């Protein structure tokens, strides 16, 4: 990586249209701002689980502990998997399903009995879609590969399938996007400089690829007041970010090959520094895939940890934590013999 790269001042890209209003104290499960007033009540968190026999999406009632299927009538059909859910501003859920033979974007909801519909542009054979996230009220930013396992580029499309546009064209793998509340600044993970790191781009620029900028280049593993070493160096890798409505981001970071933990990055200053949220003493198997919830807390995937009662091997679980790193609590069942994840962006079966 070499010497530290001078950091630009962290700010959203200047909007070409009026910026969307920030939702005070309200975070959508799905990491995007709705603009305008927030919902009257908190929407149930979304999780990915194979508790029914196949990977499916569920809404989890945190008070009653009830999990309701989303986008599928059956939980045990092994012919397809549903993963990577993100909540749209109108309450619907965009997710990835391979029920058509390859990973493609689908939309469902908001009701539990609503059918899942493939976004029309995704019906053609060929590319594989992943990592969808809302971009403003009516667009989706996602990653697309020419074929499964190939490097991906970022693309944007309207929810109705129109307006498909490529955002990046680098030979590296670009994925895990999220969008800030201005509706155009996109934060994502790319290995274009070696290890996976966080970048941002202006999705409304004439050529978004030319606006790609690294967010962090100091390689600091986190911790308030810690000395920041030179640029990343070996063993530092960033994971999927969540864009919060105040302009900050939460992301996972692995240091020296150890399990990743969550960090928060607050905007402002010429050299933004990450602050660690989770700790290996509490979550020794690591944490990742953060999602902002309506109540201001963060949902996260922890693990994989040792298996449940049936001894089937490492398992993932879902936890909730405050943005300050306090009040960690388990959302899904402890010691279960199945996987629970917030999005399942990197889970491969």
LUMMARBA-809030 format. One record per residue (C-alpha): residue in three letters; x, y, z; chain; residue number from 1. Coordinates in Angstrom, 3 decimals. Layout:
REM residues N
<type->ALA, px->X, py->Y, pz->Z, mol->A, seq->NUM>;
...
END
This chain:
REM residues 349
<type->UNK, px->0.000, py->0.000, pz->0.000, mol->A, seq->1>;
<type->UNK, px->2.884, py->2.368, pz->0.667, mol->A, seq->2>;
<type->UNK, px->2.751, py->5.829, pz->2.223, mol->A, seq->3>;
<type->UNK, px->-0.442, py->7.321, pz->3.593, mol->A, seq->4>;
<type->UNK, px->-2.677, py->8.935, pz->0.982, mol->A, seq->5>;
<type->UNK, px->-3.763, py->12.511, pz->1.799, mol->A, seq->6>;
<type->UNK, px->-7.406, py->12.410, pz->2.863, mol->A, seq->7>;
<type->UNK, px->-10.093, py->14.637, pz->1.382, mol->A, seq->8>;
<type->UNK, px->-12.517, py->16.224, pz->3.814, mol->A, seq->9>;
<type->UNK, px->-15.351, py->13.748, pz->4.379, mol->A, seq->10>;
<type->UNK, px->-18.647, py->15.065, pz->3.062, mol->A, seq->11>;
<type->UNK, px->-21.446, py->13.882, pz->0.775, mol->A, seq->12>;
<type->UNK, px->-21.098, py->14.908, pz->-2.853, mol->A, seq->13>;
<type->UNK, px->-22.863, py->18.189, pz->-3.608, mol->A, seq->14>;
<type->UNK, px->-26.373, py->17.420, pz->-4.781, mol->A, seq->15>;
<type->UNK, px->-27.540, py->18.359, pz->-8.249, mol->A, seq->16>;
<type->UNK, px->-31.091, py->18.342, pz->-6.889, mol->A, seq->17>;
<type->UNK, px->-32.432, py->19.285, pz->-3.420, mol->A, seq->18>;
<type->UNK, px->-31.069, py->16.953, pz->-0.768, mol->A, seq->19>;
<type->UNK, px->-33.482, py->14.604, pz->0.912, mol->A, seq->20>;
<type->UNK, px->-34.570, py->15.600, pz->4.397, mol->A, seq->21>;
<type->UNK, px->-32.833, py->13.731, pz->7.192, mol->A, seq->22>;
<type->UNK, px->-35.018, py->11.566, pz->9.355, mol->A, seq->23>;
<type->UNK, px->-34.318, py->12.614, pz->12.897, mol->A, seq->24>;
<type->UNK, px->-33.507, py->9.608, pz->15.045, mol->A, seq->25>;
<type->UNK, px->-34.965, py->7.084, pz->12.599, mol->A, seq->26>;
<type->UNK, px->-32.911, py->4.468, pz->10.792, mol->A, seq->27>;
<type->UNK, px->-34.423, py->2.118, pz->8.255, mol->A, seq->28>;
<type->UNK, px->-33.576, py->-1.591, pz->8.351, mol->A, seq->29>;
<type->UNK, px->-31.835, py->-1.555, pz->5.008, mol->A, seq->30>;
<type->UNK, px->-29.494, py->1.407, pz->5.618, mol->A, seq->31>;
<type->UNK, px->-31.222, py->4.106, pz->3.577, mol->A, seq->32>;
<type->UNK, px->-32.971, py->7.353, pz->4.425, mol->A, seq->33>;
<type->UNK, px->-36.617, py->7.696, pz->3.374, mol->A, seq->34>;
<type->UNK, px->-36.631, py->11.468, pz->3.240, mol->A, seq->35>;
<type->UNK, px->-39.523, py->13.259, pz->4.945, mol->A, seq->36>;
<type->UNK, px->-41.200, py->12.029, pz->8.134, mol->A, seq->37>;
<type->UNK, px->-40.229, py->8.664, pz->9.542, mol->A, seq->38>;
<type->UNK, px->-42.567, py->5.708, pz->9.940, mol->A, seq->39>;
<type->UNK, px->-45.170, py->5.756, pz->12.691, mol->A, seq->40>;
<type->UNK, px->-43.785, py->2.528, pz->14.133, mol->A, seq->41>;
<type->UNK, px->-40.583, py->0.575, pz->13.879, mol->A, seq->42>;
<type->UNK, px->-40.516, py->-1.985, pz->11.091, mol->A, seq->43>;
<type->UNK, px->-39.476, py->-5.517, pz->12.082, mol->A, seq->44>;
<type->UNK, px->-35.806, py->-6.347, pz->11.454, mol->A, seq->45>;
<type->UNK, px->-35.025, py->-8.617, pz->8.525, mol->A, seq->46>;
<type->UNK, px->-32.827, py->-11.690, pz->8.914, mol->A, seq->47>;
<type->UNK, px->-31.636, py->-14.484, pz->6.653, mol->A, seq->48>;
<type->UNK, px->-31.948, py->-17.977, pz->8.110, mol->A, seq->49>;
<type->UNK, px->-31.959, py->-21.639, pz->7.124, mol->A, seq->50>;
<type->UNK, px->-34.039, py->-22.550, pz->10.192, mol->A, seq->51>;
<type->UNK, px->-36.732, py->-24.021, pz->7.935, mol->A, seq->52>;
<type->UNK, px->-34.312, py->-26.079, pz->5.876, mol->A, seq->53>;
<type->UNK, px->-33.344, py->-23.584, pz->3.138, mol->A, seq->54>;
<type->UNK, px->-32.056, py->-20.009, pz->3.181, mol->A, seq->55>;
<type->UNK, px->-35.016, py->-17.643, pz->3.467, mol->A, seq->56>;
<type->UNK, px->-35.770, py->-14.105, pz->4.629, mol->A, seq->57>;
<type->UNK, px->-37.746, py->-13.484, pz->7.819, mol->A, seq->58>;
<type->UNK, px->-39.144, py->-10.511, pz->9.689, mol->A, seq->59>;
<type->UNK, px->-38.390, py->-10.946, pz->13.378, mol->A, seq->60>;
<type->UNK, px->-40.668, py->-9.472, pz->16.034, mol->A, seq->61>;
<type->UNK, px->-38.159, py->-8.518, pz->18.710, mol->A, seq->62>;
<type->UNK, px->-40.791, py->-8.422, pz->21.483, mol->A, seq->63>;
<type->UNK, px->-42.621, py->-11.664, pz->20.715, mol->A, seq->64>;
<type->UNK, px->-39.705, py->-13.575, pz->19.205, mol->A, seq->65>;
<type->UNK, px->-41.838, py->-14.492, pz->16.197, mol->A, seq->66>;
<type->UNK, px->-40.189, py->-14.949, pz->12.775, mol->A, seq->67>;
<type->UNK, px->-42.390, py->-14.522, pz->9.680, mol->A, seq->68>;
<type->UNK, px->-41.381, py->-15.629, pz->6.186, mol->A, seq->69>;
<type->UNK, px->-40.888, py->-12.847, pz->3.613, mol->A, seq->70>;
<type->UNK, px->-41.088, py->-13.371, pz->-0.142, mol->A, seq->71>;
<type->UNK, px->-41.631, py->-17.112, pz->-0.065, mol->A, seq->72>;
<type->UNK, px->-44.467, py->-19.448, pz->0.845, mol->A, seq->73>;
<type->UNK, px->-42.172, py->-22.298, pz->1.902, mol->A, seq->74>;
<type->UNK, px->-39.095, py->-22.445, pz->4.084, mol->A, seq->75>;
<type->UNK, px->-38.000, py->-25.949, pz->3.167, mol->A, seq->76>;
<type->UNK, px->-37.779, py->-25.883, pz->-0.633, mol->A, seq->77>;
<type->UNK, px->-34.073, py->-26.592, pz->-1.350, mol->A, seq->78>;
<type->UNK, px->-34.195, py->-25.625, pz->-5.021, mol->A, seq->79>;
<type->UNK, px->-33.499, py->-21.933, pz->-4.340, mol->A, seq->80>;
<type->UNK, px->-32.158, py->-19.501, pz->-1.744, mol->A, seq->81>;
<type->UNK, px->-33.298, py->-16.002, pz->-0.750, mol->A, seq->82>;
<type->UNK, px->-30.640, py->-13.730, pz->0.783, mol->A, seq->83>;
<type->UNK, px->-29.331, py->-10.134, pz->1.007, mol->A, seq->84>;
<type->UNK, px->-32.547, py->-8.313, pz->2.035, mol->A, seq->85>;
<type->UNK, px->-32.752, py->-4.532, pz->2.262, mol->A, seq->86>;
<type->UNK, px->-35.776, py->-2.463, pz->3.258, mol->A, seq->87>;
<type->UNK, px->-36.987, py->0.081, pz->0.697, mol->A, seq->88>;
<type->UNK, px->-38.382, py->3.432, pz->1.892, mol->A, seq->89>;
<type->UNK, px->-41.972, py->2.376, pz->1.126, mol->A, seq->90>;
<type->UNK, px->-41.641, py->-0.752, pz->3.284, mol->A, seq->91>;
<type->UNK, px->-41.084, py->-3.274, pz->0.514, mol->A, seq->92>;
<type->UNK, px->-38.055, py->-5.566, pz->0.592, mol->A, seq->93>;
<type->UNK, px->-35.502, py->-5.963, pz->-2.192, mol->A, seq->94>;
<type->UNK, px->-33.455, py->-9.143, pz->-2.053, mol->A, seq->95>;
<type->UNK, px->-31.491, py->-11.643, pz->-4.149, mol->A, seq->96>;
<type->UNK, px->-32.925, py->-15.012, pz->-5.112, mol->A, seq->97>;
<type->UNK, px->-31.658, py->-17.724, pz->-7.438, mol->A, seq->98>;
<type->UNK, px->-35.142, py->-19.204, pz->-7.920, mol->A, seq->99>;
<type->UNK, px->-34.797, py->-18.409, pz->-11.629, mol->A, seq->100>;
<type->UNK, px->-31.550, py->-20.329, pz->-11.925, mol->A, seq->101>;
<type->UNK, px->-29.118, py->-17.511, pz->-11.150, mol->A, seq->102>;
<type->UNK, px->-28.876, py->-14.756, pz->-8.490, mol->A, seq->103>;
<type->UNK, px->-31.231, py->-11.916, pz->-9.486, mol->A, seq->104>;
<type->UNK, px->-32.930, py->-8.958, pz->-7.773, mol->A, seq->105>;
<type->UNK, px->-36.476, py->-9.476, pz->-6.508, mol->A, seq->106>;
<type->UNK, px->-38.967, py->-7.224, pz->-4.702, mol->A, seq->107>;
<type->UNK, px->-41.675, py->-8.243, pz->-2.256, mol->A, seq->108>;
<type->UNK, px->-43.917, py->-6.915, pz->0.462, mol->A, seq->109>;
<type->UNK, px->-44.453, py->-5.174, pz->2.646, mol->A, seq->110>;
<type->UNK, px->-47.048, py->-7.724, pz->3.776, mol->A, seq->111>;
<type->UNK, px->-45.964, py->-11.238, pz->4.830, mol->A, seq->112>;
<type->UNK, px->-48.097, py->-12.857, pz->2.111, mol->A, seq->113>;
<type->UNK, px->-46.913, py->-10.663, pz->-0.773, mol->A, seq->114>;
<type->UNK, px->-45.426, py->-12.476, pz->-3.754, mol->A, seq->115>;
<type->UNK, px->-41.809, py->-12.004, pz->-4.785, mol->A, seq->116>;
<type->UNK, px->-41.383, py->-10.440, pz->-8.231, mol->A, seq->117>;
<type->UNK, px->-38.145, py->-10.365, pz->-10.209, mol->A, seq->118>;
<type->UNK, px->-37.165, py->-6.811, pz->-11.199, mol->A, seq->119>;
<type->UNK, px->-37.843, py->-6.868, pz->-14.967, mol->A, seq->120>;
<type->UNK, px->-34.345, py->-6.048, pz->-16.171, mol->A, seq->121>;
<type->UNK, px->-32.995, py->-8.997, pz->-14.167, mol->A, seq->122>;
<type->UNK, px->-35.061, py->-11.565, pz->-16.066, mol->A, seq->123>;
<type->UNK, px->-32.543, py->-11.963, pz->-18.897, mol->A, seq->124>;
<type->UNK, px->-30.042, py->-14.795, pz->-18.569, mol->A, seq->125>;
<type->UNK, px->-26.429, py->-13.984, pz->-17.891, mol->A, seq->126>;
<type->UNK, px->-25.222, py->-11.624, pz->-15.146, mol->A, seq->127>;
<type->UNK, px->-25.411, py->-12.461, pz->-11.440, mol->A, seq->128>;
<type->UNK, px->-26.739, py->-9.786, pz->-9.061, mol->A, seq->129>;
<type->UNK, px->-25.869, py->-9.225, pz->-5.396, mol->A, seq->130>;
<type->UNK, px->-25.755, py->-6.768, pz->-2.493, mol->A, seq->131>;
<type->UNK, px->-28.797, py->-4.524, pz->-3.225, mol->A, seq->132>;
<type->UNK, px->-29.364, py->-1.334, pz->-1.222, mol->A, seq->133>;
<type->UNK, px->-31.803, py->1.587, pz->-1.552, mol->A, seq->134>;
<type->UNK, px->-30.537, py->4.731, pz->-3.279, mol->A, seq->135>;
<type->UNK, px->-33.057, py->7.420, pz->-2.440, mol->A, seq->136>;
<type->UNK, px->-36.793, py->6.680, pz->-2.614, mol->A, seq->137>;
<type->UNK, px->-37.060, py->4.840, pz->-5.924, mol->A, seq->138>;
<type->UNK, px->-33.658, py->3.495, pz->-6.988, mol->A, seq->139>;
<type->UNK, px->-31.506, py->0.510, pz->-6.050, mol->A, seq->140>;
<type->UNK, px->-27.720, py->0.311, pz->-6.111, mol->A, seq->141>;
<type->UNK, px->-26.311, py->-3.199, pz->-6.381, mol->A, seq->142>;
<type->UNK, px->-23.339, py->-5.281, pz->-7.556, mol->A, seq->143>;
<type->UNK, px->-23.386, py->-7.268, pz->-10.789, mol->A, seq->144>;
<type->UNK, px->-20.961, py->-9.844, pz->-12.196, mol->A, seq->145>;
<type->UNK, px->-20.785, py->-11.084, pz->-15.779, mol->A, seq->146>;
<type->UNK, px->-21.020, py->-14.589, pz->-14.303, mol->A, seq->147>;
<type->UNK, px->-21.075, py->-16.156, pz->-10.856, mol->A, seq->148>;
<type->UNK, px->-17.745, py->-15.730, pz->-9.074, mol->A, seq->149>;
<type->UNK, px->-16.434, py->-13.073, pz->-11.498, mol->A, seq->150>;
<type->UNK, px->-15.392, py->-9.575, pz->-10.324, mol->A, seq->151>;
<type->UNK, px->-18.405, py->-7.297, pz->-9.917, mol->A, seq->152>;
<type->UNK, px->-19.151, py->-3.707, pz->-10.801, mol->A, seq->153>;
<type->UNK, px->-21.685, py->-1.393, pz->-9.184, mol->A, seq->154>;
<type->UNK, px->-24.888, py->-0.573, pz->-11.033, mol->A, seq->155>;
<type->UNK, px->-28.043, py->1.395, pz->-10.309, mol->A, seq->156>;
<type->UNK, px->-31.608, py->0.730, pz->-11.462, mol->A, seq->157>;
<type->UNK, px->-35.070, py->2.092, pz->-10.739, mol->A, seq->158>;
<type->UNK, px->-37.300, py->-0.160, pz->-8.657, mol->A, seq->159>;
<type->UNK, px->-39.481, py->-0.757, pz->-11.724, mol->A, seq->160>;
<type->UNK, px->-36.476, py->-2.048, pz->-13.686, mol->A, seq->161>;
<type->UNK, px->-35.893, py->1.046, pz->-15.832, mol->A, seq->162>;
<type->UNK, px->-32.816, py->3.250, pz->-15.958, mol->A, seq->163>;
<type->UNK, px->-30.156, py->0.567, pz->-15.555, mol->A, seq->164>;
<type->UNK, px->-26.725, py->2.250, pz->-15.394, mol->A, seq->165>;
<type->UNK, px->-23.205, py->1.086, pz->-14.596, mol->A, seq->166>;
<type->UNK, px->-21.373, py->3.110, pz->-11.933, mol->A, seq->167>;
<type->UNK, px->-17.935, py->1.472, pz->-11.878, mol->A, seq->168>;
<type->UNK, px->-15.797, py->-0.202, pz->-14.527, mol->A, seq->169>;
<type->UNK, px->-12.643, py->-1.189, pz->-12.658, mol->A, seq->170>;
<type->UNK, px->-11.329, py->-4.771, pz->-13.131, mol->A, seq->171>;
<type->UNK, px->-11.371, py->-5.239, pz->-9.336, mol->A, seq->172>;
<type->UNK, px->-14.361, py->-6.543, pz->-7.396, mol->A, seq->173>;
<type->UNK, px->-16.731, py->-3.761, pz->-6.255, mol->A, seq->174>;
<type->UNK, px->-19.571, py->-4.696, pz->-3.893, mol->A, seq->175>;
<type->UNK, px->-21.481, py->-4.158, pz->-0.628, mol->A, seq->176>;
<type->UNK, px->-22.774, py->-0.669, pz->-1.510, mol->A, seq->177>;
<type->UNK, px->-24.861, py->1.595, pz->0.698, mol->A, seq->178>;
<type->UNK, px->-26.109, py->5.128, pz->0.061, mol->A, seq->179>;
<type->UNK, px->-25.929, py->8.243, pz->2.194, mol->A, seq->180>;
<type->UNK, px->-29.003, py->10.380, pz->2.809, mol->A, seq->181>;
<type->UNK, px->-28.189, py->12.796, pz->-0.022, mol->A, seq->182>;
<type->UNK, px->-29.385, py->10.111, pz->-2.446, mol->A, seq->183>;
<type->UNK, px->-26.227, py->10.089, pz->-4.550, mol->A, seq->184>;
<type->UNK, px->-23.146, py->9.385, pz->-2.398, mol->A, seq->185>;
<type->UNK, px->-22.435, py->5.644, pz->-2.457, mol->A, seq->186>;
<type->UNK, px->-20.059, py->3.899, pz->-0.049, mol->A, seq->187>;
<type->UNK, px->-18.784, py->0.485, pz->-1.093, mol->A, seq->188>;
<type->UNK, px->-16.041, py->-2.119, pz->-0.655, mol->A, seq->189>;
<type->UNK, px->-13.434, py->-2.737, pz->-3.362, mol->A, seq->190>;
<type->UNK, px->-10.140, py->-4.574, pz->-3.647, mol->A, seq->191>;
<type->UNK, px->-8.894, py->-2.253, pz->-6.394, mol->A, seq->192>;
<type->UNK, px->-5.857, py->-1.316, pz->-4.299, mol->A, seq->193>;
<type->UNK, px->-5.194, py->-4.817, pz->-2.966, mol->A, seq->194>;
<type->UNK, px->-7.064, py->-5.686, pz->0.226, mol->A, seq->195>;
<type->UNK, px->-10.793, py->-4.890, pz->0.529, mol->A, seq->196>;
<type->UNK, px->-11.187, py->-1.246, pz->1.560, mol->A, seq->197>;
<type->UNK, px->-13.932, py->1.367, pz->1.770, mol->A, seq->198>;
<type->UNK, px->-14.477, py->3.805, pz->-1.103, mol->A, seq->199>;
<type->UNK, px->-17.131, py->6.305, pz->-2.104, mol->A, seq->200>;
<type->UNK, px->-18.391, py->7.657, pz->-5.413, mol->A, seq->201>;
<type->UNK, px->-20.924, py->10.141, pz->-6.755, mol->A, seq->202>;
<type->UNK, px->-23.723, py->8.119, pz->-8.299, mol->A, seq->203>;
<type->UNK, px->-25.123, py->11.120, pz->-10.161, mol->A, seq->204>;
<type->UNK, px->-21.853, py->12.227, pz->-11.782, mol->A, seq->205>;
<type->UNK, px->-21.548, py->12.018, pz->-15.561, mol->A, seq->206>;
<type->UNK, px->-18.855, py->9.353, pz->-15.056, mol->A, seq->207>;
<type->UNK, px->-19.119, py->7.973, pz->-11.488, mol->A, seq->208>;
<type->UNK, px->-15.936, py->5.893, pz->-11.851, mol->A, seq->209>;
<type->UNK, px->-13.873, py->9.087, pz->-11.996, mol->A, seq->210>;
<type->UNK, px->-15.220, py->10.171, pz->-8.604, mol->A, seq->211>;
<type->UNK, px->-14.126, py->7.011, pz->-6.720, mol->A, seq->212>;
<type->UNK, px->-12.188, py->8.043, pz->-3.605, mol->A, seq->213>;
<type->UNK, px->-10.783, py->5.981, pz->-0.708, mol->A, seq->214>;
<type->UNK, px->-12.491, py->6.823, pz->2.574, mol->A, seq->215>;
<type->UNK, px->-9.692, py->5.648, pz->4.874, mol->A, seq->216>;
<type->UNK, px->-6.016, py->5.296, pz->4.092, mol->A, seq->217>;
<type->UNK, px->-4.386, py->5.450, pz->7.521, mol->A, seq->218>;
<type->UNK, px->-4.813, py->1.764, pz->8.299, mol->A, seq->219>;
<type->UNK, px->-5.873, py->2.529, pz->11.842, mol->A, seq->220>;
<type->UNK, px->-7.594, py->-0.510, pz->13.351, mol->A, seq->221>;
<type->UNK, px->-9.686, py->1.754, pz->15.588, mol->A, seq->222>;
<type->UNK, px->-9.948, py->2.870, pz->19.178, mol->A, seq->223>;
<type->UNK, px->-10.234, py->6.417, pz->20.432, mol->A, seq->224>;
<type->UNK, px->-6.894, py->8.135, pz->20.839, mol->A, seq->225>;
<type->UNK, px->-4.871, py->5.306, pz->19.313, mol->A, seq->226>;
<type->UNK, px->-1.904, py->6.266, pz->17.177, mol->A, seq->227>;
<type->UNK, px->-2.577, py->5.908, pz->13.454, mol->A, seq->228>;
<type->UNK, px->0.160, py->3.992, pz->11.631, mol->A, seq->229>;
<type->UNK, px->1.048, py->4.374, pz->7.989, mol->A, seq->230>;
<type->UNK, px->-1.220, py->3.161, pz->5.205, mol->A, seq->231>;
<type->UNK, px->-3.052, py->-0.153, pz->5.556, mol->A, seq->232>;
<type->UNK, px->-0.279, py->-2.696, pz->5.280, mol->A, seq->233>;
<type->UNK, px->-0.904, py->-6.441, pz->5.307, mol->A, seq->234>;
<type->UNK, px->-3.771, py->-8.053, pz->7.160, mol->A, seq->235>;
<type->UNK, px->-6.261, py->-5.157, pz->7.098, mol->A, seq->236>;
<type->UNK, px->-9.605, py->-5.776, pz->5.373, mol->A, seq->237>;
<type->UNK, px->-12.866, py->-3.818, pz->5.451, mol->A, seq->238>;
<type->UNK, px->-16.325, py->-5.354, pz->5.097, mol->A, seq->239>;
<type->UNK, px->-19.859, py->-4.306, pz->4.197, mol->A, seq->240>;
<type->UNK, px->-20.821, py->-0.807, pz->5.433, mol->A, seq->241>;
<type->UNK, px->-24.170, py->0.520, pz->6.644, mol->A, seq->242>;
<type->UNK, px->-24.899, py->4.163, pz->5.764, mol->A, seq->243>;
<type->UNK, px->-26.743, py->5.880, pz->8.605, mol->A, seq->244>;
<type->UNK, px->-29.068, py->8.863, pz->8.278, mol->A, seq->245>;
<type->UNK, px->-26.707, py->11.267, pz->10.058, mol->A, seq->246>;
<type->UNK, px->-24.075, py->10.758, pz->7.341, mol->A, seq->247>;
<type->UNK, px->-21.941, py->8.360, pz->9.380, mol->A, seq->248>;
<type->UNK, px->-21.172, py->4.775, pz->8.438, mol->A, seq->249>;
<type->UNK, px->-20.710, py->1.533, pz->10.364, mol->A, seq->250>;
<type->UNK, px->-18.556, py->-1.185, pz->8.829, mol->A, seq->251>;
<type->UNK, px->-16.594, py->-4.303, pz->9.708, mol->A, seq->252>;
<type->UNK, px->-12.804, py->-4.399, pz->9.815, mol->A, seq->253>;
<type->UNK, px->-10.449, py->-7.333, pz->10.233, mol->A, seq->254>;
<type->UNK, px->-6.894, py->-6.704, pz->11.398, mol->A, seq->255>;
<type->UNK, px->-4.009, py->-9.138, pz->11.085, mol->A, seq->256>;
<type->UNK, px->-6.216, py->-12.029, pz->10.038, mol->A, seq->257>;
<type->UNK, px->-8.258, py->-11.901, pz->13.244, mol->A, seq->258>;
<type->UNK, px->-12.096, py->-12.022, pz->13.117, mol->A, seq->259>;
<type->UNK, px->-13.621, py->-8.713, pz->12.021, mol->A, seq->260>;
<type->UNK, px->-15.279, py->-6.303, pz->14.441, mol->A, seq->261>;
<type->UNK, px->-17.585, py->-3.331, pz->13.840, mol->A, seq->262>;
<type->UNK, px->-16.320, py->0.234, pz->13.584, mol->A, seq->263>;
<type->UNK, px->-18.081, py->3.576, pz->13.222, mol->A, seq->264>;
<type->UNK, px->-16.839, py->6.457, pz->11.132, mol->A, seq->265>;
<type->UNK, px->-18.191, py->9.928, pz->11.904, mol->A, seq->266>;
<type->UNK, px->-18.054, py->12.502, pz->9.098, mol->A, seq->267>;
<type->UNK, px->-16.008, py->15.663, pz->9.402, mol->A, seq->268>;
<type->UNK, px->-12.355, py->16.527, pz->9.705, mol->A, seq->269>;
<type->UNK, px->-9.540, py->16.219, pz->7.190, mol->A, seq->270>;
<type->UNK, px->-8.629, py->12.752, pz->8.447, mol->A, seq->271>;
<type->UNK, px->-11.628, py->10.754, pz->9.661, mol->A, seq->272>;
<type->UNK, px->-10.774, py->8.014, pz->12.143, mol->A, seq->273>;
<type->UNK, px->-12.833, py->4.894, pz->12.879, mol->A, seq->274>;
<type->UNK, px->-14.098, py->4.126, pz->16.372, mol->A, seq->275>;
<type->UNK, px->-14.480, py->0.501, pz->17.444, mol->A, seq->276>;
<type->UNK, px->-18.003, py->-0.602, pz->18.433, mol->A, seq->277>;
<type->UNK, px->-17.741, py->-4.346, pz->19.085, mol->A, seq->278>;
<type->UNK, px->-14.917, py->-6.173, pz->20.823, mol->A, seq->279>;
<type->UNK, px->-13.296, py->-9.595, pz->20.535, mol->A, seq->280>;
<type->UNK, px->-13.678, py->-10.123, pz->24.272, mol->A, seq->281>;
<type->UNK, px->-17.471, py->-10.167, pz->23.796, mol->A, seq->282>;
<type->UNK, px->-17.754, py->-11.435, pz->20.217, mol->A, seq->283>;
<type->UNK, px->-14.608, py->-13.535, pz->19.735, mol->A, seq->284>;
<type->UNK, px->-15.876, py->-15.040, pz->16.455, mol->A, seq->285>;
<type->UNK, px->-16.255, py->-11.615, pz->14.894, mol->A, seq->286>;
<type->UNK, px->-19.018, py->-9.250, pz->13.757, mol->A, seq->287>;
<type->UNK, px->-20.135, py->-7.915, pz->10.396, mol->A, seq->288>;
<type->UNK, px->-22.963, py->-7.001, pz->8.004, mol->A, seq->289>;
<type->UNK, px->-24.326, py->-4.078, pz->10.092, mol->A, seq->290>;
<type->UNK, px->-27.849, py->-2.798, pz->9.393, mol->A, seq->291>;
<type->UNK, px->-29.358, py->0.373, pz->10.875, mol->A, seq->292>;
<type->UNK, px->-32.706, py->-0.135, pz->12.634, mol->A, seq->293>;
<type->UNK, px->-35.638, py->2.248, pz->13.127, mol->A, seq->294>;
<type->UNK, px->-34.888, py->2.691, pz->16.836, mol->A, seq->295>;
<type->UNK, px->-31.329, py->3.892, pz->16.193, mol->A, seq->296>;
<type->UNK, px->-29.637, py->0.627, pz->17.121, mol->A, seq->297>;
<type->UNK, px->-27.569, py->-1.575, pz->14.818, mol->A, seq->298>;
<type->UNK, px->-28.275, py->-5.154, pz->13.805, mol->A, seq->299>;
<type->UNK, px->-25.204, py->-7.290, pz->13.146, mol->A, seq->300>;
<type->UNK, px->-24.140, py->-10.799, pz->12.195, mol->A, seq->301>;
<type->UNK, px->-21.817, py->-12.510, pz->14.678, mol->A, seq->302>;
<type->UNK, px->-19.797, py->-15.629, pz->14.012, mol->A, seq->303>;
<type->UNK, px->-19.470, py->-18.217, pz->12.877, mol->A, seq->304>;
<type->UNK, px->-19.275, py->-19.655, pz->16.359, mol->A, seq->305>;
<type->UNK, px->-19.375, py->-23.240, pz->17.572, mol->A, seq->306>;
<type->UNK, px->-22.419, py->-25.210, pz->16.435, mol->A, seq->307>;
<type->UNK, px->-25.728, py->-25.731, pz->18.180, mol->A, seq->308>;
<type->UNK, px->-27.080, py->-28.778, pz->19.933, mol->A, seq->309>;
<type->UNK, px->-26.870, py->-30.965, pz->16.840, mol->A, seq->310>;
<type->UNK, px->-23.133, py->-30.280, pz->16.489, mol->A, seq->311>;
<type->UNK, px->-23.301, py->-29.433, pz->12.797, mol->A, seq->312>;
<type->UNK, px->-20.384, py->-27.017, pz->12.942, mol->A, seq->313>;
<type->UNK, px->-19.911, py->-23.237, pz->13.070, mol->A, seq->314>;
<type->UNK, px->-23.071, py->-21.136, pz->13.104, mol->A, seq->315>;
<type->UNK, px->-23.938, py->-17.465, pz->12.660, mol->A, seq->316>;
<type->UNK, px->-26.217, py->-15.473, pz->14.981, mol->A, seq->317>;
<type->UNK, px->-27.827, py->-12.027, pz->14.925, mol->A, seq->318>;
<type->UNK, px->-27.322, py->-9.404, pz->17.640, mol->A, seq->319>;
<type->UNK, px->-28.375, py->-5.829, pz->18.267, mol->A, seq->320>;
<type->UNK, px->-26.154, py->-3.086, pz->19.715, mol->A, seq->321>;
<type->UNK, px->-26.328, py->0.651, pz->20.263, mol->A, seq->322>;
<type->UNK, px->-24.251, py->2.893, pz->18.014, mol->A, seq->323>;
<type->UNK, px->-22.141, py->3.712, pz->21.041, mol->A, seq->324>;
<type->UNK, px->-21.230, py->0.053, pz->21.501, mol->A, seq->325>;
<type->UNK, px->-23.498, py->-0.603, pz->24.505, mol->A, seq->326>;
<type->UNK, px->-26.438, py->-2.912, pz->25.315, mol->A, seq->327>;
<type->UNK, px->-25.456, py->-5.857, pz->23.137, mol->A, seq->328>;
<type->UNK, px->-28.331, py->-8.328, pz->22.978, mol->A, seq->329>;
<type->UNK, px->-29.109, py->-11.488, pz->21.054, mol->A, seq->330>;
<type->UNK, px->-31.977, py->-11.141, pz->18.553, mol->A, seq->331>;
<type->UNK, px->-32.158, py->-14.723, pz->17.304, mol->A, seq->332>;
<type->UNK, px->-31.975, py->-17.961, pz->19.255, mol->A, seq->333>;
<type->UNK, px->-28.736, py->-18.767, pz->21.047, mol->A, seq->334>;
<type->UNK, px->-27.195, py->-22.188, pz->20.413, mol->A, seq->335>;
<type->UNK, px->-29.468, py->-22.989, pz->17.490, mol->A, seq->336>;
<type->UNK, px->-28.509, py->-25.631, pz->14.960, mol->A, seq->337>;
<type->UNK, px->-29.014, py->-23.259, pz->12.042, mol->A, seq->338>;
<type->UNK, px->-27.609, py->-19.988, pz->10.704, mol->A, seq->339>;
<type->UNK, px->-29.138, py->-16.544, pz->11.327, mol->A, seq->340>;
<type->UNK, px->-27.605, py->-13.570, pz->9.512, mol->A, seq->341>;
<type->UNK, px->-28.578, py->-9.967, pz->8.886, mol->A, seq->342>;
<type->UNK, px->-28.020, py->-10.160, pz->5.119, mol->A, seq->343>;
<type->UNK, px->-25.863, py->-13.138, pz->4.166, mol->A, seq->344>;
<type->UNK, px->-23.716, py->-11.111, pz->1.758, mol->A, seq->345>;
<type->UNK, px->-20.755, py->-13.457, pz->1.995, mol->A, seq->346>;
<type->UNK, px->-22.434, py->-16.734, pz->2.938, mol->A, seq->347>;
<type->UNK, px->-21.799, py->-19.306, pz->0.219, mol->A, seq->348>;
<type->UNK, px->-23.603, py->-22.676, pz->0.118, mol->A, seq->349>;
END
